[in-house]
Amino acid sequence: VQLQASGGGLVQAGDSLRLSCAASGRTFVNYVMGWFRQAPGKEREFVAEIWNSGKTSYRVSVKGRFTVSRDNAKNTVFLQMNSLKPEDTSVYYCAARPPLIGTNYTYWGQGTQVTVSS
């Protein structure tokens, strides 16, 4: 089972990036897919998640700027990041968990670096 995140890079403040996370080894159609990030010296934090139903939730600081979506046919989840800020600089990870309230994220990708310059 693998989650492969991609799409990170170095951008300027105000720019956009689209992260992708491709799942392989099993189908994640019924799983909740999430995005997390971790900046140097800081703890990993939740960014966004999407249920199979399309229900989404976001970290307050990214709401209105980031959009999480999924393509179940391609077993892929996306994170569209607009109006990027220097404080969004982090390694971004995708993850998956069973669709039950309160369950932990079980599967994790390797992370992709996003750097936003001011």
Phi and psi in degrees as GROMACS dihedral restraints (atoms count N, CA, C in turn):
[ dihedral_restraints ]
;  ai    aj    ak    al  type     phi  dphi    fc
    3     4     5     6     1  -136.1    20    10
    4     5     6     7     1   143.0    20    10
    6     7     8     9     1  -119.5    20    10
    7     8     9    10     1   121.5    20    10
    9    10    11    12     1  -114.7    20    10
   10    11    12    13     1   108.3    20    10
   12    13    14    15     1   -90.7    20    10
   13    14    15    16     1   145.4    20    10
   15    16    17    18     1  -153.5    20    10
   16    17    18    19     1   170.4    20    10
   18    19    20    21     1   105.6    20    10
   19    20    21    22     1    -3.6    20    10
   21    22    23    24     1   -70.2    20    10
   22    23    24    25     1   171.5    20    10
   24    25    26    27     1   171.9    20    10
   25    26    27    28     1  -172.2    20    10
   27    28    29    30     1  -105.5    20    10
   28    29    30    31     1   121.3    20    10
   30    31    32    33     1  -134.5    20    10
   31    32    33    34     1   170.2    20    10
   33    34    35    36     1   -95.7    20    10
   34    35    36    37     1   158.1    20    10
   36    37    38    39     1   -55.4    20    10
   37    38    39    40     1   135.2    20    10
   39    40    41    42     1    95.3    20    10
   40    41    42    43     1   -15.2    20    10
   42    43    44    45     1   -77.7    20    10
   43    44    45    46     1   177.0    20    10
   45    46    47    48     1  -124.1    20    10
   46    47    48    49     1   153.5    20    10
   48    49    50    51     1  -142.7    20    10
   49    50    51    52     1   151.7    20    10
   51    52    53    54     1  -123.3    20    10
   52    53    54    55     1   116.0    20    10
   54    55    56    57     1   -91.3    20    10
   55    56    57    58     1   146.3    20    10
   57    58    59    60     1  -124.3    20    10
   58    59    60    61     1   151.2    20    10
   60    61    62    63     1  -138.2    20    10
   61    62    63    64     1   110.8    20    10
   63    64    65    66     1   -98.1    20    10
   64    65    66    67     1   130.0    20    10
   66    67    68    69     1  -102.2    20    10
   67    68    69    70     1   140.7    20    10
   69    70    71    72     1  -143.7    20    10
   70    71    72    73     1   160.2    20    10
   72    73    74    75     1    97.9    20    10
   73    74    75    76     1   -23.6    20    10
   75    76    77    78     1  -165.1    20    10
   76    77    78    79     1   168.5    20    10
   78    79    80    81     1   -91.4    20    10
   79    80    81    82     1   137.3    20    10
   81    82    83    84     1  -109.8    20    10
   82    83    84    85     1    21.4    20    10
   84    85    86    87     1   -53.7    20    10
   85    86    87    88     1   -41.9    20    10
   87    88    89    90     1   -92.4    20    10
   88    89    90    91     1     1.3    20    10
   90    91    92    93     1   -89.0    20    10
   91    92    93    94     1   155.5    20    10
   93    94    95    96     1   -82.2    20    10
   94    95    96    97     1   127.7    20    10
   96    97    98    99     1  -107.6    20    10
   97    98    99   100     1   132.9    20    10
   99   100   101   102     1  -130.0    20    10
  100   101   102   103     1   162.4    20    10
  102   103   104   105     1  -122.5    20    10
  103   104   105   106     1   136.4    20    10
  105   106   107   108     1  -129.6    20    10
  106   107   108   109     1   166.7    20    10
  108   109   110   111     1  -145.9    20    10
  109   110   111   112     1   155.0    20    10
  111   112   113   114     1  -143.0    20    10
  112   113   114   115     1   119.8    20    10
  114   115   116   117     1   -92.8    20    10
  115   116   117   118     1   156.9    20    10
  117   118   119   120     1   -55.5    20    10
  118   119   120   121     1   130.0    20    10
  120   121   122   123     1    77.9    20    10
  121   122   123   124     1     3.4    20    10
  123   124   125   126     1  -120.8    20    10
  124   125   126   127     1   161.7    20    10
  126   127   128   129     1   -78.2    20    10
  127   128   129   130     1   155.6    20    10
  129   130   131   132     1   -65.0    20    10
  130   131   132   133     1   139.6    20    10
  132   133   134   135     1  -131.1    20    10
  133   134   135   136     1   150.2    20    10
  135   136   137   138     1   -69.9    20    10
  136   137   138   139     1   139.9    20    10
  138   139   140   141     1  -114.0    20    10
  139   140   141   142     1   -53.7    20    10
  141   142   143   144     1  -165.1    20    10
  142   143   144   145     1   159.2    20    10
  144   145   146   147     1  -149.2    20    10
  145   146   147   148     1   159.9    20    10
  147   148   149   150     1  -141.1    20    10
  148   149   150   151     1   132.1    20    10
  150   151   152   153     1   -86.9    20    10
  151   152   153   154     1   166.0    20    10
  153   154   155   156     1   -59.8    20    10
  154   155   156   157     1   -30.2    20    10
  156   157   158   159     1   -70.8    20    10
  157   158   159   160     1   -13.7    20    10
  159   160   161   162     1    99.6    20    10
  160   161   162   163     1    -8.6    20    10
  162   163   164   165     1   -60.7    20    10
  163   164   165   166     1   134.8    20    10
  165   166   167   168     1  -127.0    20    10
  166   167   168   169     1   158.3    20    10
  168   169   170   171     1  -145.2    20    10
  169   170   171   172     1   152.2    20    10
  171   172   173   174     1  -137.5    20    10
  172   173   174   175     1   154.3    20    10
  174   175   176   177     1   -66.3    20    10
  175   176   177   178     1   140.9    20    10
  177   178   179   180     1   -56.1    20    10
  178   179   180   181     1   -40.5    20    10
  180   181   182   183     1   -70.9    20    10
  181   182   183   184     1   -13.1    20    10
  183   184   185   186     1  -111.7    20    10
  184   185   186   187     1    -8.5    20    10
  186   187   188   189     1   -60.7    20    10
  187   188   189   190     1   131.9    20    10
  189   190   191   192     1    91.2    20    10
  190   191   192   193     1   -16.4    20    10
  192   193   194   195     1  -111.8    20    10
  193   194   195   196     1   -34.6    20    10
  195   196   197   198     1  -106.9    20    10
  196   197   198   199     1   146.5    20    10
  198   199   200   201     1  -134.3    20    10
  199   200   201   202     1   124.5    20    10
  201   202   203   204     1   -98.8    20    10
  202   203   204   205     1   139.1    20    10
  204   205   206   207     1  -147.1    20    10
  205   206   207   208     1   169.1    20    10
  207   208   209   210     1  -144.8    20    10
  208   209   210   211     1   152.2    20    10
  210   211   212   213     1  -122.8    20    10
  211   212   213   214     1    96.1    20    10
  213   214   215   216     1   -63.7    20    10
  214   215   216   217     1   -32.5    20    10
  216   217   218   219     1   -62.6    20    10
  217   218   219   220     1   -30.0    20    10
  219   220   221   222     1  -104.8    20    10
  220   221   222   223     1     4.7    20    10
  222   223   224   225     1    53.6    20    10
  223   224   225   226     1    42.6    20    10
  225   226   227   228     1  -131.8    20    10
  226   227   228   229     1   142.2    20    10
  228   229   230   231     1  -121.3    20    10
  229   230   231   232     1   147.8    20    10
  231   232   233   234     1  -124.1    20    10
  232   233   234   235     1   156.2    20    10
  234   235   236   237     1  -134.2    20    10
  235   236   237   238     1   105.5    20    10
  237   238   239   240     1   -86.1    20    10
  238   239   240   241     1   120.3    20    10
  240   241   242   243     1  -116.1    20    10
  241   242   243   244     1   114.5    20    10
  243   244   245   246     1  -112.2    20    10
  244   245   246   247     1   162.4    20    10
  246   247   248   249     1    48.9    20    10
  247   248   249   250     1    48.8    20    10
  249   250   251   252     1   -63.2    20    10
  250   251   252   253     1   145.6    20    10
  252   253   254   255     1  -121.0    20    10
  253   254   255   256     1   156.9    20    10
  255   256   257   258     1   -55.2    20    10
  256   257   258   259     1   -32.9    20    10
  258   259   260   261     1   -72.3    20    10
  259   260   261   262     1    -6.5    20    10
  261   262   263   264     1   -83.0    20    10
  262   263   264   265     1    -6.8    20    10
  264   265   266   267     1   -61.1    20    10
  265   266   267   268     1   120.9    20    10
  267   268   269   270     1  -171.7    20    10
  268   269   270   271     1   170.5    20    10
  270   271   272   273     1   -88.5    20    10
  271   272   273   274     1   126.6    20    10
  273   274   275   276     1  -102.4    20    10
  274   275   276   277     1   132.8    20    10
  276   277   278   279     1  -119.9    20    10
  277   278   279   280     1   141.7    20    10
  279   280   281   282     1  -101.7    20    10
  280   281   282   283     1   155.3    20    10
  282   283   284   285     1  -152.4    20    10
  283   284   285   286     1   164.1    20    10
  285   286   287   288     1  -137.8    20    10
  286   287   288   289     1   146.3    20    10
  288   289   290   291     1  -145.5    20    10
  289   290   291   292     1   157.0    20    10
  291   292   293   294     1   -62.3    20    10
  292   293   294   295     1   151.5    20    10
  294   295   296   297     1   -79.9    20    10
  295   296   297   298     1    54.2    20    10
  297   298   299   300     1  -124.6    20    10
  298   299   300   301     1   135.2    20    10
  300   301   302   303     1   -60.4    20    10
  301   302   303   304     1   129.8    20    10
  303   304   305   306     1    93.1    20    10
  304   305   306   307     1    -4.0    20    10
  306   307   308   309     1   -79.6    20    10
  307   308   309   310     1   152.6    20    10
  309   310   311   312     1   -86.2    20    10
  310   311   312   313     1   158.2    20    10
  312   313   314   315     1   -71.2    20    10
  313   314   315   316     1   127.4    20    10
  315   316   317   318     1  -100.1    20    10
  316   317   318   319     1   -38.9    20    10
  318   319   320   321     1  -111.5    20    10
  319   320   321   322     1   137.5    20    10
  321   322   323   324     1  -131.6    20    10
  322   323   324   325     1   143.3    20    10
  324   325   326   327     1   -88.1    20    10
  325   326   327   328     1   179.3    20    10
  327   328   329   330     1   -87.9    20    10
  328   329   330   331     1   -10.4    20    10
  330   331   332   333     1    94.6    20    10
  331   332   333   334     1   149.0    20    10
  333   334   335   336     1  -137.0    20    10
  334   335   336   337     1   134.8    20    10
  336   337   338   339     1   -80.9    20    10
  337   338   339   340     1   130.6    20    10
  339   340   341   342     1  -119.5    20    10
  340   341   342   343     1   122.7    20    10
  342   343   344   345     1  -124.0    20    10
  343   344   345   346     1   124.5    20    10
  345   346   347   348     1  -115.6    20    10
  346   347   348   349     1   117.0    20    10
  348   349   350   351     1   -92.5    20    10
  349   350   351   352     1   150.7    20    10
